[in-house]
Amino acid sequence: MALSRKSDVNPPARDGVPPGTSAHAGQKDPAGAESGQPVRTLHKGGFRQRHLTMIALGGIIGASLFVGSGSVIHTAGPAAVLSYALGGVLVIFVMRMLGEMATAKPTLGSFMEYAREALGERAGFVVGWLYWYFWVGVVAFEAVVGGKLLGGWFHAPDWVFALVLMFILTATNLLSARSFGETEFWLASIKVATIIVFLSVGALVVLGLWPGSQLSVADIGRYGFVVNGGFSILQGVVVVIFSYFGAEIVTMAAAESEHPAKAVAKATNTVLWRILIFYVGSVALLLMITPWTEIPSNSSPFAAAFDKFGLPAAEQIMNIVVLTAALSVLNSGLYTASRMLFALANRGWAPNWTKDCNSRGVPWKAILLSTIVGYVAVAMNYVSPDRVFSFIMNSAGAVALFVYVIIALSQLSLRSRMTDDERTMLGLKMWLHPWLGIVTVVGIVVIIFSMSLIEATRPQLWLSLVSLGVLLVAYSVAQWVRRRARTSPLRS
């Protein structure tokens, strides 16, 4: 069945599971289908275009750019630019494929729904729960990062600040979708403004137009370019690909906007320049401004660059920006995890009570459940930082790649089922279909395989595969329980 341009169309049931629905009013879900009860609704129109624009911009800029880029540069040398570019190209292709599906059929479950329709119920179940698990872990991780920064400033226990940050951003998510959007707008604005200032001043520096500077564009290759061998570029891609994860959030948030298809199309069309300018451009400037061997790997290379510009209190300013980036990701993570859980529940794949919305159209129980897991993970970081918390983060390490593969396979499958008329009606199309889609799948599989060859990422791959296996088994168990419930003589 091809994607319909009508939003949230319910396809026929598969694997014996009754069809679910979107979170829109007047439709029925698996649990309420027989009782005739309407689906509890989210508030449509909670986001304005400026919210979605900044969610799209901010979703791709995390603390990993401000701090982690130094580690990538030390891995690949100046060729780190290629690592960011290659990883960025793959994400651009994935987002284009997702954008094609999301503009044709905007829905809250986003790629979970597309996977279910294209690849079957099992694929939808697995990718939905994998994505939820990933963001719950990220929420805990970002809370810990923020807690450490604040604890260092105020000389107080890190865990206190981590829990306070969790509490504050849980509250903003519980208020309304608009509250989340407004919070994210301002947090993301700080990140974007920092990047714009760096790009502007950095360009003047490398062109020799900044006081005390000289032309240094060619310095990027002064000490060689591929200095650590060709495989180091691929190693860099393995690291940077996770920096881009979050770009897809806007396709979920758009379902709660007035014009979801338009919002998704706009965000997808801008992902190309966002990646090329914000990531590739920033890293290229860092390498032109400072010899790669002098770029710090354990602290922010941006702080070092701003200090070189002669800007006062550069390190303190960048610490504030990193804190802002962590809070932005934490905020987005809570929103994304709760909406995916809500979508899973509307499919009958999560507890029915997680669909409950308050008077403002907020799935408050889904938010609290996602938050509780985050609180537990934060607590575990201080009870057993080398075991439990590490396991949570590593077991979700390769999830982004699994999600990307499923998105790409879903688009390839759904496009192949379309009629000529349906293809003509698509408002956004993947380039050179199906060849670039196939290249995308192969590229992601190569990265997944490369994780097994790199000592630092090997545990993440194996534990992520365990998480994938657990969910595959969980789906079979859930199906068995559901069939037993249907055939039970006690069922009214």
Secondary structure by P-SEA (a helix, b strand, c coil): ccccccccccccccccccccccccccccccccccccccccccccccccaaaaaaaaaacccccccccaaaaaaaacccaaaaaaaaaaaaaaaaaaaaaaaaaacccccaaaaaaaacccaaaaaaaaaaaaaaaaaaaaaaaaaaaaaaaaaccccaaaaaaaaaaaaaaaaaacaaaaaaaaaaaaaaaaaaaaaaaaaaaaaaaccccccccccccccccccccccaaaaaaaaaaacccccccaaaaaaaaacccaaaaaaaaaaaaaaaaaccaaaaaaaaaaacccccccccccaaaaaaaaacccaaaaaaaaaaaaaaaaaaaaaaaaaaaaaaaaaaacccccccccccccccaaaaaaaaaaaaaaaaaaaaaccccaaaaaaaaacaaaaaaaaaaaaaaaaaaaaccaaaaaaccccccccaaaaaaaaaaaaaaaaaaaacccaaaaaaaaaaaaaaaaaaaaaaaaaaaaaaaccccc
